Amino acid sequence: MGFSIKSQLGGDSTLLNASKATNFNFKVTGVNFSDDEITAINSINPKRNKVIERVNAIKKKGASLVFEKVDNSTFRNNLVMLDGDLPAIIANLLLEQLNTGVSTLKELADKITETNPLKYDVGQASPFYAYKIKHLLTSAALGMMPATAWSGKFDANGGYLVVKKDGEILCYHFYDRNRFEDYLFSNAYLERSSTTKHKYATIVKEVDGTLSFKLNFQVRLK
């Protein structure tokens, strides 16, 4: 039986790695920015919280970010195969993180469950968002990678081994799927990756004159 192994000895392990493939594209709507305004926002470069500062500058101008697509077609197809709503759900998680400063996926899921951006029928309190996010995390843990077309089959059919910071080893067997998913869901958080590596958090004027702004999706385990 194959196991996926994550070590936290050198720091929090990555569950879903950041790359250009994990860029989510948003349209900047509501305001027509001049070239000088675009340059000014793209030049905001503090030592910390660059992405938040740029997004706040966009909002101060009265504009909004509206999700358009996942840039990479392979990652988009992988997500849609898991669940057709996942691209929109992740986009809302990214925006909620910027709006609230919350990073843990469990808390973010609670927040978008309250706002219900996809307008699910929540009359019976079905955990739509949490369920779909758990499915994504499980798939990422056991074989799904953003830039590789995925067959839906898990590479690690045995489960998940975690080497904790103190050297203790945790083993989650896949046959106890509920416990495994709860572990991932309770310990996963969003991390903002390097803007220089993955070409995001910059306003881009497209050929048709519309403005685009990318946010990057990266998940770590604490």
mmCIF file of the C-alpha atoms, coordinates in Angstrom:
data_MODEL
# 
_entry.id   MODEL 
# 
loop_
_atom_site.group_PDB 
_atom_site.id 
_atom_site.type_symbol 
_atom_site.label_atom_id 
_atom_site.label_alt_id 
_atom_site.label_comp_id 
_atom_site.label_asym_id 
_atom_site.label_entity_id 
_atom_site.label_seq_id 
_atom_site.pdbx_PDB_ins_code 
_atom_site.Cartn_x 
_atom_site.Cartn_y 
_atom_site.Cartn_z 
_atom_site.occupancy 
_atom_site.B_iso_or_equiv 
_atom_site.pdbx_formal_charge 
_atom_site.auth_seq_id 
_atom_site.auth_comp_id 
_atom_site.auth_asym_id 
_atom_site.auth_atom_id 
_atom_site.pdbx_PDB_model_num 
ATOM 1   C CA . MET A 1 1   ? 0.000   0.000  0.000   1.00 0.00 ? 1   MET A CA 1 
ATOM 2   C CA . GLY A 1 2   ? 1.333   3.421  -0.949  1.00 0.00 ? 2   GLY A CA 1 
ATOM 3   C CA . PHE A 1 3   ? 1.456   6.318  1.500   1.00 0.00 ? 3   PHE A CA 1 
ATOM 4   C CA . SER A 1 4   ? 1.949   10.018 0.891   1.00 0.00 ? 4   SER A CA 1 
ATOM 5   C CA . ILE A 1 5   ? 4.556   11.423 3.306   1.00 0.00 ? 5   ILE A CA 1 
ATOM 6   C CA . LYS A 1 6   ? 4.747   15.014 4.541   1.00 0.00 ? 6   LYS A CA 1 
ATOM 7   C CA . SER A 1 7   ? 7.475   16.271 6.873   1.00 0.00 ? 7   SER A CA 1 
ATOM 8   C CA . GLN A 1 8   ? 7.105   19.363 9.055   1.00 0.00 ? 8   GLN A CA 1 
ATOM 9   C CA . LEU A 1 9   ? 10.612  19.163 10.523  1.00 0.00 ? 9   LEU A CA 1 
ATOM 10  C CA . GLY A 1 10  ? 11.810  22.121 8.452   1.00 0.00 ? 10  GLY A CA 1 
ATOM 11  C CA . GLY A 1 11  ? 8.542   24.049 8.566   1.00 0.00 ? 11  GLY A CA 1 
ATOM 12  C CA . ASP A 1 12  ? 4.899   23.635 7.569   1.00 0.00 ? 12  ASP A CA 1 
ATOM 13  C CA . SER A 1 13  ? 4.505   21.200 4.671   1.00 0.00 ? 13  SER A CA 1 
ATOM 14  C CA . THR A 1 14  ? 2.851   22.150 1.402   1.00 0.00 ? 14  THR A CA 1 
ATOM 15  C CA . LEU A 1 15  ? -0.339  20.354 0.454   1.00 0.00 ? 15  LEU A CA 1 
ATOM 16  C CA . LEU A 1 16  ? -0.897  22.130 -2.850  1.00 0.00 ? 16  LEU A CA 1 
ATOM 17  C CA . ASN A 1 17  ? 2.119   23.885 -4.341  1.00 0.00 ? 17  ASN A CA 1 
ATOM 18  C CA . ALA A 1 18  ? 1.937   27.375 -5.800  1.00 0.00 ? 18  ALA A CA 1 
ATOM 19  C CA . SER A 1 19  ? 2.825   27.865 -9.462  1.00 0.00 ? 19  SER A CA 1 
ATOM 20  C CA . LYS A 1 20  ? 1.585   29.824 -12.447 1.00 0.00 ? 20  LYS A CA 1 
ATOM 21  C CA . ALA A 1 21  ? -0.898  26.963 -12.847 1.00 0.00 ? 21  ALA A CA 1 
ATOM 22  C CA . THR A 1 22  ? -2.617  27.952 -9.587  1.00 0.00 ? 22  THR A CA 1 
ATOM 23  C CA . ASN A 1 23  ? -3.319  31.549 -10.630 1.00 0.00 ? 23  ASN A CA 1 
ATOM 24  C CA . PHE A 1 24  ? -6.969  32.602 -10.496 1.00 0.00 ? 24  PHE A CA 1 
ATOM 25  C CA . ASN A 1 25  ? -7.901  35.450 -12.830 1.00 0.00 ? 25  ASN A CA 1 
ATOM 26  C CA . PHE A 1 26  ? -10.262 38.233 -11.738 1.00 0.00 ? 26  PHE A CA 1 
ATOM 27  C CA . LYS A 1 27  ? -11.634 41.144 -13.722 1.00 0.00 ? 27  LYS A CA 1 
ATOM 28  C CA . VAL A 1 28  ? -11.294 44.632 -12.240 1.00 0.00 ? 28  VAL A CA 1 
ATOM 29  C CA . THR A 1 29  ? -14.763 46.108 -12.691 1.00 0.00 ? 29  THR A CA 1 
ATOM 30  C CA . GLY A 1 30  ? -16.709 49.241 -11.768 1.00 0.00 ? 30  GLY A CA 1 
ATOM 31  C CA . VAL A 1 31  ? -14.009 51.812 -12.543 1.00 0.00 ? 31  VAL A CA 1 
ATOM 32  C CA . ASN A 1 32  ? -11.972 52.711 -15.629 1.00 0.00 ? 32  ASN A CA 1 
ATOM 33  C CA . PHE A 1 33  ? -8.379  53.051 -14.435 1.00 0.00 ? 33  PHE A CA 1 
ATOM 34  C CA . SER A 1 34  ? -5.949  55.289 -16.261 1.00 0.00 ? 34  SER A CA 1 
ATOM 35  C CA . ASP A 1 35  ? -2.524  53.970 -17.202 1.00 0.00 ? 35  ASP A CA 1 
ATOM 36  C CA . ASP A 1 36  ? -1.009  56.154 -14.465 1.00 0.00 ? 36  ASP A CA 1 
ATOM 37  C CA . GLU A 1 37  ? -3.373  54.683 -11.856 1.00 0.00 ? 37  GLU A CA 1 
ATOM 38  C CA . ILE A 1 38  ? -2.513  51.147 -12.982 1.00 0.00 ? 38  ILE A CA 1 
ATOM 39  C CA . THR A 1 39  ? 1.193   51.906 -12.742 1.00 0.00 ? 39  THR A CA 1 
ATOM 40  C CA . ALA A 1 40  ? 0.754   53.452 -9.282  1.00 0.00 ? 40  ALA A CA 1 
ATOM 41  C CA . ILE A 1 41  ? -1.081  50.395 -7.927  1.00 0.00 ? 41  ILE A CA 1 
ATOM 42  C CA . ASN A 1 42  ? 1.372   47.956 -9.509  1.00 0.00 ? 42  ASN A CA 1 
ATOM 43  C CA . SER A 1 43  ? 4.221   49.922 -7.912  1.00 0.00 ? 43  SER A CA 1 
ATOM 44  C CA . ILE A 1 44  ? 2.920   49.359 -4.361  1.00 0.00 ? 44  ILE A CA 1 
ATOM 45  C CA . ASN A 1 45  ? 5.652   47.194 -2.903  1.00 0.00 ? 45  ASN A CA 1 
ATOM 46  C CA . PRO A 1 46  ? 5.832   47.099 0.917   1.00 0.00 ? 46  PRO A CA 1 
ATOM 47  C CA . LYS A 1 47  ? 7.984   44.506 2.639   1.00 0.00 ? 47  LYS A CA 1 
ATOM 48  C CA . ARG A 1 48  ? 4.860   42.712 3.870   1.00 0.00 ? 48  ARG A CA 1 
ATOM 49  C CA . ASN A 1 49  ? 1.266   42.341 2.671   1.00 0.00 ? 49  ASN A CA 1 
ATOM 50  C CA . LYS A 1 50  ? 1.911   43.519 -0.880  1.00 0.00 ? 50  LYS A CA 1 
ATOM 51  C CA . VAL A 1 51  ? -1.125  41.672 -2.223  1.00 0.00 ? 51  VAL A CA 1 
ATOM 52  C CA . ILE A 1 52  ? -3.456  43.084 0.450   1.00 0.00 ? 52  ILE A CA 1 
ATOM 53  C CA . GLU A 1 53  ? -2.173  46.619 -0.082  1.00 0.00 ? 53  GLU A CA 1 
ATOM 54  C CA . ARG A 1 54  ? -2.712  46.425 -3.840  1.00 0.00 ? 54  ARG A CA 1 
ATOM 55  C CA . VAL A 1 55  ? -6.195  44.962 -3.467  1.00 0.00 ? 55  VAL A CA 1 
ATOM 56  C CA . ASN A 1 56  ? -7.085  47.661 -0.925  1.00 0.00 ? 56  ASN A CA 1 
ATOM 57  C CA . ALA A 1 57  ? -5.852  50.325 -3.363  1.00 0.00 ? 57  ALA A CA 1 
ATOM 58  C CA . ILE A 1 58  ? -8.131  48.879 -6.051  1.00 0.00 ? 58  ILE A CA 1 
ATOM 59  C CA . LYS A 1 59  ? -11.086 48.932 -3.663  1.00 0.00 ? 59  LYS A CA 1 
ATOM 60  C CA . LYS A 1 60  ? -10.377 52.513 -2.590  1.00 0.00 ? 60  LYS A CA 1 
ATOM 61  C CA . LYS A 1 61  ? -10.826 53.548 -6.206  1.00 0.00 ? 61  LYS A CA 1 
ATOM 62  C CA . GLY A 1 62  ? -14.303 52.033 -6.074  1.00 0.00 ? 62  GLY A CA 1 
ATOM 63  C CA . ALA A 1 63  ? -13.497 48.958 -8.165  1.00 0.00 ? 63  ALA A CA 1 
ATOM 64  C CA . SER A 1 64  ? -14.291 45.305 -7.474  1.00 0.00 ? 64  SER A CA 1 
ATOM 65  C CA . LEU A 1 65  ? -12.647 41.974 -8.289  1.00 0.00 ? 65  LEU A CA 1 
ATOM 66  C CA . VAL A 1 66  ? -14.947 39.567 -10.129 1.00 0.00 ? 66  VAL A CA 1 
ATOM 67  C CA . PHE A 1 67  ? -13.787 36.007 -10.691 1.00 0.00 ? 67  PHE A CA 1 
ATOM 68  C CA . GLU A 1 68  ? -13.363 35.094 -14.359 1.00 0.00 ? 68  GLU A CA 1 
ATOM 69  C CA . LYS A 1 69  ? -11.440 31.808 -14.644 1.00 0.00 ? 69  LYS A CA 1 
ATOM 70  C CA . VAL A 1 70  ? -8.603  29.560 -13.514 1.00 0.00 ? 70  VAL A CA 1 
ATOM 71  C CA . ASP A 1 71  ? -5.787  30.499 -15.870 1.00 0.00 ? 71  ASP A CA 1 
ATOM 72  C CA . ASN A 1 72  ? -4.355  27.029 -16.389 1.00 0.00 ? 72  ASN A CA 1 
ATOM 73  C CA . SER A 1 73  ? -6.727  24.771 -18.344 1.00 0.00 ? 73  SER A CA 1 
ATOM 74  C CA . THR A 1 74  ? -5.278  21.585 -16.806 1.00 0.00 ? 74  THR A CA 1 
ATOM 75  C CA . PHE A 1 75  ? -5.850  22.731 -13.232 1.00 0.00 ? 75  PHE A CA 1 
ATOM 76  C CA . ARG A 1 76  ? -9.268  24.074 -14.227 1.00 0.00 ? 76  ARG A CA 1 
ATOM 77  C CA . ASN A 1 77  ? -10.227 20.696 -15.672 1.00 0.00 ? 77  ASN A CA 1 
ATOM 78  C CA . ASN A 1 78  ? -8.923  18.862 -12.602 1.00 0.00 ? 78  ASN A CA 1 
ATOM 79  C CA . LEU A 1 79  ? -11.044 21.054 -10.348 1.00 0.00 ? 79  LEU A CA 1 
ATOM 80  C CA . VAL A 1 80  ? -14.141 20.736 -12.511 1.00 0.00 ? 80  VAL A CA 1 
ATOM 81  C CA . MET A 1 81  ? -13.744 16.952 -12.560 1.00 0.00 ? 81  MET A CA 1 
ATOM 82  C CA . LEU A 1 82  ? -13.765 16.978 -8.744  1.00 0.00 ? 82  LEU A CA 1 
ATOM 83  C CA . ASP A 1 83  ? -16.669 19.411 -8.578  1.00 0.00 ? 83  ASP A CA 1 
ATOM 84  C CA . GLY A 1 84  ? -17.896 21.940 -11.120 1.00 0.00 ? 84  GLY A CA 1 
ATOM 85  C CA . ASP A 1 85  ? -18.258 24.629 -8.445  1.00 0.00 ? 85  ASP A CA 1 
ATOM 86  C CA . LEU A 1 86  ? -14.727 24.321 -7.045  1.00 0.00 ? 86  LEU A CA 1 
ATOM 87  C CA . PRO A 1 87  ? -13.164 27.096 -9.186  1.00 0.00 ? 87  PRO A CA 1 
ATOM 88  C CA . ALA A 1 88  ? -15.763 29.589 -7.931  1.00 0.00 ? 88  ALA A CA 1 
ATOM 89  C CA . ILE A 1 89  ? -15.491 28.304 -4.349  1.00 0.00 ? 89  ILE A CA 1 
ATOM 90  C CA . ILE A 1 90  ? -11.703 28.720 -4.319  1.00 0.00 ? 90  ILE A CA 1 
ATOM 91  C CA . ALA A 1 91  ? -12.047 32.200 -5.820  1.00 0.00 ? 91  ALA A CA 1 
ATOM 92  C CA . ASN A 1 92  ? -14.368 33.144 -2.955  1.00 0.00 ? 92  ASN A CA 1 
ATOM 93  C CA . LEU A 1 93  ? -11.937 31.675 -0.410  1.00 0.00 ? 93  LEU A CA 1 
ATOM 94  C CA . LEU A 1 94  ? -9.129  33.826 -1.853  1.00 0.00 ? 94  LEU A CA 1 
ATOM 95  C CA . LEU A 1 95  ? -11.241 36.985 -1.703  1.00 0.00 ? 95  LEU A CA 1 
ATOM 96  C CA . GLU A 1 96  ? -12.463 36.176 1.815   1.00 0.00 ? 96  GLU A CA 1 
ATOM 97  C CA . GLN A 1 97  ? -8.879  35.752 3.005   1.00 0.00 ? 97  GLN A CA 1 
ATOM 98  C CA . LEU A 1 98  ? -8.015  39.211 1.684   1.00 0.00 ? 98  LEU A CA 1 
ATOM 99  C CA . ASN A 1 99  ? -11.155 40.766 3.184   1.00 0.00 ? 99  ASN A CA 1 
ATOM 100 C CA . THR A 1 100 ? -10.852 39.247 6.654   1.00 0.00 ? 100 THR A CA 1 
ATOM 101 C CA . GLY A 1 101 ? -7.216  38.237 7.130   1.00 0.00 ? 101 GLY A CA 1 
ATOM 102 C CA . VAL A 1 102 ? -8.362  34.711 8.031   1.00 0.00 ? 102 VAL A CA 1 
ATOM 103 C CA . SER A 1 103 ? -6.183  31.979 6.509   1.00 0.00 ? 103 SER A CA 1 
ATOM 104 C CA . THR A 1 104 ? -7.367  28.614 7.853   1.00 0.00 ? 104 THR A CA 1 
ATOM 105 C CA . LEU A 1 105 ? -9.610  26.812 5.379   1.00 0.00 ? 105 LEU A CA 1 
ATOM 106 C CA . LYS A 1 106 ? -12.027 25.680 8.072   1.00 0.00 ? 106 LYS A CA 1 
ATOM 107 C CA . GLU A 1 107 ? -12.677 29.266 9.182   1.00 0.00 ? 107 GLU A CA 1 
ATOM 108 C CA . LEU A 1 108 ? -12.851 30.520 5.610   1.00 0.00 ? 108 LEU A CA 1 
ATOM 109 C CA . ALA A 1 109 ? -15.338 27.766 4.780   1.00 0.00 ? 109 ALA A CA 1 
ATOM 110 C CA . ASP A 1 110 ? -17.461 28.858 7.748   1.00 0.00 ? 110 ASP A CA 1 
ATOM 111 C CA . LYS A 1 111 ? -17.449 32.435 6.484   1.00 0.00 ? 111 LYS A CA 1 
ATOM 112 C CA . ILE A 1 112 ? -18.472 31.642 2.916   1.00 0.00 ? 112 ILE A CA 1 
ATOM 113 C CA . THR A 1 113 ? -21.089 29.244 4.273   1.00 0.00 ? 113 THR A CA 1 
ATOM 114 C CA . GLU A 1 114 ? -22.623 32.254 6.024   1.00 0.00 ? 114 GLU A CA 1 
ATOM 115 C CA . THR A 1 115 ? -22.541 34.479 2.928   1.00 0.00 ? 115 THR A CA 1 
ATOM 116 C CA . ASN A 1 116 ? -23.376 31.564 0.576   1.00 0.00 ? 116 ASN A CA 1 
ATOM 117 C CA . PRO A 1 117 ? -22.001 33.199 -2.612  1.00 0.00 ? 117 PRO A CA 1 
ATOM 118 C CA . LEU A 1 118 ? -23.057 30.249 -4.803  1.00 0.00 ? 118 LEU A CA 1 
ATOM 119 C CA . LYS A 1 119 ? -26.638 30.439 -3.508  1.00 0.00 ? 119 LYS A CA 1 
ATOM 120 C CA . TYR A 1 120 ? -26.973 26.821 -2.414  1.00 0.00 ? 120 TYR A CA 1 
ATOM 121 C CA . ASP A 1 121 ? -30.208 25.697 -0.795  1.00 0.00 ? 121 ASP A CA 1 
ATOM 122 C CA . VAL A 1 122 ? -29.092 25.704 2.829   1.00 0.00 ? 122 VAL A CA 1 
ATOM 123 C CA . GLY A 1 123 ? -32.511 25.125 4.317   1.00 0.00 ? 123 GLY A CA 1 
ATOM 124 C CA . GLN A 1 124 ? -31.379 21.774 5.731   1.00 0.00 ? 124 GLN A CA 1 
ATOM 125 C CA . ALA A 1 125 ? -27.934 23.032 6.794   1.00 0.00 ? 125 ALA A CA 1 
ATOM 126 C CA . SER A 1 126 ? -26.113 20.752 4.346   1.00 0.00 ? 126 SER A CA 1 
ATOM 127 C CA . PRO A 1 127 ? -22.335 21.446 4.534   1.00 0.00 ? 127 PRO A CA 1 
ATOM 128 C CA . PHE A 1 128 ? -21.914 22.166 0.814   1.00 0.00 ? 128 PHE A CA 1 
ATOM 129 C CA . TYR A 1 129 ? -18.759 24.256 1.037   1.00 0.00 ? 129 TYR A CA 1 
ATOM 130 C CA . ALA A 1 130 ? -16.966 22.186 3.672   1.00 0.00 ? 130 ALA A CA 1 
ATOM 131 C CA . TYR A 1 131 ? -17.707 18.940 1.831   1.00 0.00 ? 131 TYR A CA 1 
ATOM 132 C CA . LYS A 1 132 ? -16.362 20.198 -1.502  1.00 0.00 ? 132 LYS A CA 1 
ATOM 133 C CA . ILE A 1 133 ? -13.233 21.716 0.091   1.00 0.00 ? 133 ILE A CA 1 
ATOM 134 C CA . LYS A 1 134 ? -12.518 18.463 1.938   1.00 0.00 ? 134 LYS A CA 1 
ATOM 135 C CA . HIS A 1 135 ? -12.798 16.567 -1.353  1.00 0.00 ? 135 HIS A CA 1 
ATOM 136 C CA . LEU A 1 136 ? -10.260 18.934 -2.911  1.00 0.00 ? 136 LEU A CA 1 
ATOM 137 C CA . LEU A 1 137 ? -7.817  18.598 -0.006  1.00 0.00 ? 137 LEU A CA 1 
ATOM 138 C CA . THR A 1 138 ? -8.035  14.806 -0.031  1.00 0.00 ? 138 THR A CA 1 
ATOM 139 C CA . SER A 1 139 ? -7.400  14.683 -3.771  1.00 0.00 ? 139 SER A CA 1 
ATOM 140 C CA . ALA A 1 140 ? -4.428  17.046 -3.486  1.00 0.00 ? 140 ALA A CA 1 
ATOM 141 C CA . ALA A 1 141 ? -2.987  14.995 -0.621  1.00 0.00 ? 141 ALA A CA 1 
ATOM 142 C CA . LEU A 1 142 ? -3.218  11.694 -2.468  1.00 0.00 ? 142 LEU A CA 1 
ATOM 143 C CA . GLY A 1 143 ? -2.170  12.496 -6.001  1.00 0.00 ? 143 GLY A CA 1 
ATOM 144 C CA . MET A 1 144 ? -3.870  15.404 -7.773  1.00 0.00 ? 144 MET A CA 1 
ATOM 145 C CA . MET A 1 145 ? -1.382  18.065 -8.971  1.00 0.00 ? 145 MET A CA 1 
ATOM 146 C CA . PRO A 1 146 ? -2.427  21.351 -10.601 1.00 0.00 ? 146 PRO A CA 1 
ATOM 147 C CA . ALA A 1 147 ? -0.326  21.191 -13.778 1.00 0.00 ? 147 ALA A CA 1 
ATOM 148 C CA . THR A 1 148 ? -0.811  17.487 -14.512 1.00 0.00 ? 148 THR A CA 1 
ATOM 149 C CA . ALA A 1 149 ? -3.981  16.058 -16.042 1.00 0.00 ? 149 ALA A CA 1 
ATOM 150 C CA . TRP A 1 150 ? -5.478  13.848 -13.349 1.00 0.00 ? 150 TRP A CA 1 
ATOM 151 C CA . SER A 1 151 ? -7.226  10.529 -13.930 1.00 0.00 ? 151 SER A CA 1 
ATOM 152 C CA . GLY A 1 152 ? -9.088  10.649 -10.627 1.00 0.00 ? 152 GLY A CA 1 
ATOM 153 C CA . LYS A 1 153 ? -7.043  7.767  -9.221  1.00 0.00 ? 153 LYS A CA 1 
ATOM 154 C CA . PHE A 1 154 ? -5.093  8.206  -5.988  1.00 0.00 ? 154 PHE A CA 1 
ATOM 155 C CA . ASP A 1 155 ? -1.345  7.592  -6.134  1.00 0.00 ? 155 ASP A CA 1 
ATOM 156 C CA . ALA A 1 156 ? -1.255  6.852  -2.412  1.00 0.00 ? 156 ALA A CA 1 
ATOM 157 C CA . ASN A 1 157 ? -4.001  4.336  -1.766  1.00 0.00 ? 157 ASN A CA 1 
ATOM 158 C CA . GLY A 1 158 ? -2.887  3.514  1.768   1.00 0.00 ? 158 GLY A CA 1 
ATOM 159 C CA . GLY A 1 159 ? -3.088  6.913  3.389   1.00 0.00 ? 159 GLY A CA 1 
ATOM 160 C CA . TYR A 1 160 ? -0.999  9.745  4.723   1.00 0.00 ? 160 TYR A CA 1 
ATOM 161 C CA . LEU A 1 161 ? 2.062   9.898  6.978   1.00 0.00 ? 161 LEU A CA 1 
ATOM 162 C CA . VAL A 1 162 ? 2.905   13.154 8.745   1.00 0.00 ? 162 VAL A CA 1 
ATOM 163 C CA . VAL A 1 163 ? 6.267   13.718 10.456  1.00 0.00 ? 163 VAL A CA 1 
ATOM 164 C CA . LYS A 1 164 ? 5.542   16.426 13.029  1.00 0.00 ? 164 LYS A CA 1 
ATOM 165 C CA . LYS A 1 165 ? 7.960   19.127 14.167  1.00 0.00 ? 165 LYS A CA 1 
ATOM 166 C CA . ASP A 1 166 ? 8.840   17.134 17.313  1.00 0.00 ? 166 ASP A CA 1 
ATOM 167 C CA . GLY A 1 167 ? 9.584   13.980 15.277  1.00 0.00 ? 167 GLY A CA 1 
ATOM 168 C CA . GLU A 1 168 ? 6.322   12.210 16.146  1.00 0.00 ? 168 GLU A CA 1 
ATOM 169 C CA . ILE A 1 169 ? 4.795   10.330 13.212  1.00 0.00 ? 169 ILE A CA 1 
ATOM 170 C CA . LEU A 1 170 ? 1.065   10.393 12.557  1.00 0.00 ? 170 LEU A CA 1 
ATOM 171 C CA . CYS A 1 171 ? -0.562  7.870  10.231  1.00 0.00 ? 171 CYS A CA 1 
ATOM 172 C CA . TYR A 1 172 ? -3.976  8.414  8.666   1.00 0.00 ? 172 TYR A CA 1 
ATOM 173 C CA . HIS A 1 173 ? -5.275  5.337  6.871   1.00 0.00 ? 173 HIS A CA 1 
ATOM 174 C CA . PHE A 1 174 ? -7.429  6.030  3.858   1.00 0.00 ? 174 PHE A CA 1 
ATOM 175 C CA . TYR A 1 175 ? -10.012 3.469  4.986   1.00 0.00 ? 175 TYR A CA 1 
ATOM 176 C CA . ASP A 1 176 ? -10.807 5.898  7.831   1.00 0.00 ? 176 ASP A CA 1 
ATOM 177 C CA . ARG A 1 177 ? -11.577 8.607  5.305   1.00 0.00 ? 177 ARG A CA 1 
ATOM 178 C CA . ASN A 1 178 ? -13.700 10.811 7.565   1.00 0.00 ? 178 ASN A CA 1 
ATOM 179 C CA . ARG A 1 179 ? -10.921 11.164 10.149  1.00 0.00 ? 179 ARG A CA 1 
ATOM 180 C CA . PHE A 1 180 ? -8.362  11.808 7.408   1.00 0.00 ? 180 PHE A CA 1 
ATOM 181 C CA . GLU A 1 181 ? -10.487 14.519 5.780   1.00 0.00 ? 181 GLU A CA 1 
ATOM 182 C CA . ASP A 1 182 ? -11.184 16.160 9.145   1.00 0.00 ? 182 ASP A CA 1 
ATOM 183 C CA . TYR A 1 183 ? -7.440  16.278 9.849   1.00 0.00 ? 183 TYR A CA 1 
ATOM 184 C CA . LEU A 1 184 ? -6.729  17.995 6.533   1.00 0.00 ? 184 LEU A CA 1 
ATOM 185 C CA . PHE A 1 185 ? -9.651  20.384 6.874   1.00 0.00 ? 185 PHE A CA 1 
ATOM 186 C CA . SER A 1 186 ? -8.677  21.395 10.426  1.00 0.00 ? 186 SER A CA 1 
ATOM 187 C CA . ASN A 1 187 ? -4.989  21.946 9.639   1.00 0.00 ? 187 ASN A CA 1 
ATOM 188 C CA . ALA A 1 188 ? -4.934  23.397 6.112   1.00 0.00 ? 188 ALA A CA 1 
ATOM 189 C CA . TYR A 1 189 ? -4.456  27.111 5.513   1.00 0.00 ? 189 TYR A CA 1 
ATOM 190 C CA . LEU A 1 190 ? -3.933  29.452 2.587   1.00 0.00 ? 190 LEU A CA 1 
ATOM 191 C CA . GLU A 1 191 ? -0.519  30.982 2.123   1.00 0.00 ? 191 GLU A CA 1 
ATOM 192 C CA . ARG A 1 192 ? 0.352   33.804 -0.255  1.00 0.00 ? 192 ARG A CA 1 
ATOM 193 C CA . SER A 1 193 ? 3.246   32.733 -2.442  1.00 0.00 ? 193 SER A CA 1 
ATOM 194 C CA . SER A 1 194 ? 5.966   34.827 -4.076  1.00 0.00 ? 194 SER A CA 1 
ATOM 195 C CA . THR A 1 195 ? 4.544   37.395 -6.486  1.00 0.00 ? 195 THR A CA 1 
ATOM 196 C CA . THR A 1 196 ? 7.839   37.504 -8.376  1.00 0.00 ? 196 THR A CA 1 
ATOM 197 C CA . LYS A 1 197 ? 7.799   33.770 -9.098  1.00 0.00 ? 197 LYS A CA 1 
ATOM 198 C CA . HIS A 1 198 ? 4.225   33.311 -10.188 1.00 0.00 ? 198 HIS A CA 1 
ATOM 199 C CA . LYS A 1 199 ? 3.325   36.613 -11.890 1.00 0.00 ? 199 LYS A CA 1 
ATOM 200 C CA . TYR A 1 200 ? 0.268   37.550 -9.876  1.00 0.00 ? 200 TYR A CA 1 
ATOM 201 C CA . ALA A 1 201 ? -1.102  40.524 -7.890  1.00 0.00 ? 201 ALA A CA 1 
ATOM 202 C CA . THR A 1 202 ? -0.535  42.907 -10.816 1.00 0.00 ? 202 THR A CA 1 
ATOM 203 C CA . ILE A 1 203 ? -3.177  44.750 -12.837 1.00 0.00 ? 203 ILE A CA 1 
ATOM 204 C CA . VAL A 1 204 ? -2.867  43.806 -16.503 1.00 0.00 ? 204 VAL A CA 1 
ATOM 205 C CA . LYS A 1 205 ? -4.628  45.620 -19.337 1.00 0.00 ? 205 LYS A CA 1 
ATOM 206 C CA . GLU A 1 206 ? -5.858  43.027 -21.827 1.00 0.00 ? 206 GLU A CA 1 
ATOM 207 C CA . VAL A 1 207 ? -6.064  43.466 -25.609 1.00 0.00 ? 207 VAL A CA 1 
ATOM 208 C CA . ASP A 1 208 ? -9.794  44.173 -25.355 1.00 0.00 ? 208 ASP A CA 1 
ATOM 209 C CA . GLY A 1 209 ? -9.172  46.950 -22.815 1.00 0.00 ? 209 GLY A CA 1 
ATOM 210 C CA . THR A 1 210 ? -10.430 45.034 -19.784 1.00 0.00 ? 210 THR A CA 1 
ATOM 211 C CA . LEU A 1 211 ? -8.313  44.876 -16.643 1.00 0.00 ? 211 LEU A CA 1 
ATOM 212 C CA . SER A 1 212 ? -7.244  41.602 -15.040 1.00 0.00 ? 212 SER A CA 1 
ATOM 213 C CA . PHE A 1 213 ? -5.802  40.856 -11.615 1.00 0.00 ? 213 PHE A CA 1 
ATOM 214 C CA . LYS A 1 214 ? -4.541  37.428 -10.547 1.00 0.00 ? 214 LYS A CA 1 
ATOM 215 C CA . LEU A 1 215 ? -4.574  35.796 -7.118  1.00 0.00 ? 215 LEU A CA 1 
ATOM 216 C CA . ASN A 1 216 ? -2.601  32.635 -6.384  1.00 0.00 ? 216 ASN A CA 1 
ATOM 217 C CA . PHE A 1 217 ? -3.858  29.521 -4.599  1.00 0.00 ? 217 PHE A CA 1 
ATOM 218 C CA . GLN A 1 218 ? -1.426  27.686 -2.288  1.00 0.00 ? 218 GLN A CA 1 
ATOM 219 C CA . VAL A 1 219 ? -2.311  25.404 0.625   1.00 0.00 ? 219 VAL A CA 1 
ATOM 220 C CA . ARG A 1 220 ? -0.084  24.392 3.545   1.00 0.00 ? 220 ARG A CA 1 
ATOM 221 C CA . LEU A 1 221 ? -0.603  22.194 6.595   1.00 0.00 ? 221 LEU A CA 1 
ATOM 222 C CA . LYS A 1 222 ? 0.167   23.533 10.046  1.00 0.00 ? 222 LYS A CA 1 
# 
